[in-house]
Amino acid sequence: MNRAETALVNSPPRRALQRFYEVPTLLRLGGALPPNARVLEVGCGAGYGTELILRRFAAARVDALDLDPAMIGRAKRRLAGYADRVRLATGDMTDLRAALGAEDGSFDAVFDFAIVHHVLDWRAALGEIVRVLKPGGRFYFDEVTAAALATRGYRWLFDHPTEDRFTAQEFVAELERQGLQVGSRWRTRIRGHYLLGVAQRPYSDAASR
């Protein structure tokens, strides 16, 4: 993530959008978390999304991961008041076992506030998310699609992978191919440039067949 995008994601307008539109939409699509939920946030940045997960979704505990040590430092300062409810780590979301020691079925929910589109092997990233979800666990996602990344503004201002980017439909199809259930719990906005939705891991393998 370059300087322009870092400034954007930490700006008051971006945080307002996340707080007043994205979080309410995800709550409508996926509902609240179960009691005492253990949650993972991938690409936590400076920790604003983590704080919303703790406050609006009432997560009992959040493990938050980012590739940038500087962002983890900022998140530690923001989240200092949450004590042992938050664990922050620097690492790669395509290997959550190495980054967090995350075993299969470790989390009740995983949150992605617009980070998977930065990952070269986004299918592997989704595979790790599926792996660490408990049966019945939910994946809350807010993503930027290939349509947005192809616009002049994104190409000029930001630094993203240019090959094998996903449309909203391709992202949802990949989640379902990897065994999650999405159904109608997803929405696009601004001509398909942005995608929000919730996927659920079935309680048993039989449920997905």
N, C-alpha and C positions, 0 to 999 in steps of 0.2 A: 504494500500500500504506500503510495508516494505522499509527498507533503500536502498536496492539494486535497487528496481524499481523506487524509488524516485530519486536516482542518475541518473538512465538511462533516465527517462522522462525529466530531466532538463539538459541533456548533449548536447553538440554541435552537435553530429551526429543525435540525435533524432530530434532536432530542425531543422536541415537542411533537414531531410526527410520530416518533416511536411511542411516546407516552399516550397521546390522545387519539391516535388512529390504529397503529399496528397492534399494540397490546390489547385494546378492546376487541379488535377483529379476531385476534387469535383466541381470546377468551370465548367469544361467541362460537367460533368454529370448533374448539376443542374442549371447552369447559375448564373448570378449576382442577388443580392437582389433587391427588388423594392425600389424606392426612399423613404427616411425617415423610413427605416425598423427598427423595434424594434426586437431585437434578444436575445435569451437565450443561454448561454453556460453552459452545465452541466459538473461538474468535471473540473473546470478551472485551477486547480493547481496554478502554479506561474504566470499565466496570459499571457504566450507566445501565446497560441492559441487565446485568447481574442484580443490581439494586431493584429494578422493576420486577424481576423474577421473585425476589425475596418479599417485596412489599405487595405487589398486585396478584401474584400467583400463590403467595404464602408458602413457598418452598421451605422445608425444614432445613435443608442444607444444599449448597450449590458448590460444585467443583467447576471452576472457570479456567479456561485454557486460552492462551494466545501465543502466537509465534514470536512476537516482539517483546523482549524483556523490558523495554521502556514503557510499553503499555501496561504490563503487569505491575510495574512500579507505581504507575498512576492509579491503577485499580486498587492496589493495597492501601493507598492513602484514602481513596474514596470510601472503601468498604471497611475501614478500621473499626468502626463501631459495631460491626456484626460479629466480631470475635470468632468463635469456633463454628459459626454457621457457614463460613466460606473458606474454601481451599483454592488458592491460586497457583497456577503452574505455567511454565513456559514449555511449549512443545508443539508437535505436529499432529493435527487432527486425523491424519491418515494412519497413525499408529498410537492409539489411545492407551494401549498396554504399556508402551515405553514411556509415554508422556505422563500418565497418571496411575499406572498399575491397574487399569480398568479391566476387570474380568467380564466374561459374558454375562449379560443380564444384570448389570450393576445399577442401572438407573431407572427411575420411574418416568423420567422425561428428559429429553434433550432439546435445547433451544439453539436456533441458528438465526441470528439477526444479521443477515446479508453477508455471510463469509464464504459459503461453499463456492460461489462463482469465482472466487480468487484462487481456488485450488486446481492445479493442472489436472490431476486425476480425481475429478469430482465424484466419479462412480465409486472409487475406493473409499473416499470420505464418507459417502452415504452407507457403504458397507460396514464401516466401523460404527457408525451411529446405530444401524440395525443390530449389530452384534452386541452392543452394550445396553440396549433397551431390555427391560424385563418384559415377560409376556403381559400384554395389556398396557405397556408403556407407550407414551406418546412422543412424537417428534413434531415440535412447533417450528415452522420455517417461514422466513421472510427473505425473499431472494430477488436478485437482479438477473434478468434473462438476456439471452443473446440479442433480442430486439433492442434493448437499451444500450448494451455494450457496443452495438454497431453504429450508434448515433455519433454525430460529429463531436458533441460535447464530451461524451465519455472517451472517445478516442483521443481528443486533444488534451483533456485535463487529467485523465487518470491512467493508471498502469494496470492492465488486466491481461490474462492469457487471451490469445486471439484464436486458438484452435479448439475445436470440440466444445463449443459453448452450448448451453442447453436453452431450449424454449421452455415455457411453462408446462406445456404438454409432455415434453420429453423428461422433465424433472419428475413430474408426477408418475409417468409411466415407469421410470427407473425405480422409484420407491416401491411401486407395486410389484415390479419384477423381482425385487429383492425381498419381497414377502410382507411388506407393510400394507395396510388398508387405508386408502385415502377417500375413495368414493367421491362425494360432492363437497367435501370439506376443504375446498380451496377456491381462491379468488384471484383474479388479475386486475391490475389497474393501469391506466395510461397506455392503452392500446397493447396490452400484454407485456409491457416493459417490466412490471413488477409482479411478484407472485407471493401470496400469503396462503398458508394452509396448515393443516394438522394431519398427520398420519399416525396410525396405531399399529403396534405389533400384536398379532392375534394371540389369544390366550393359549392356543394350541396349534400345532401344525395342521390339524384337520380343519381348523376354522378358515385357513387360507386356501383350501382346495375346493 
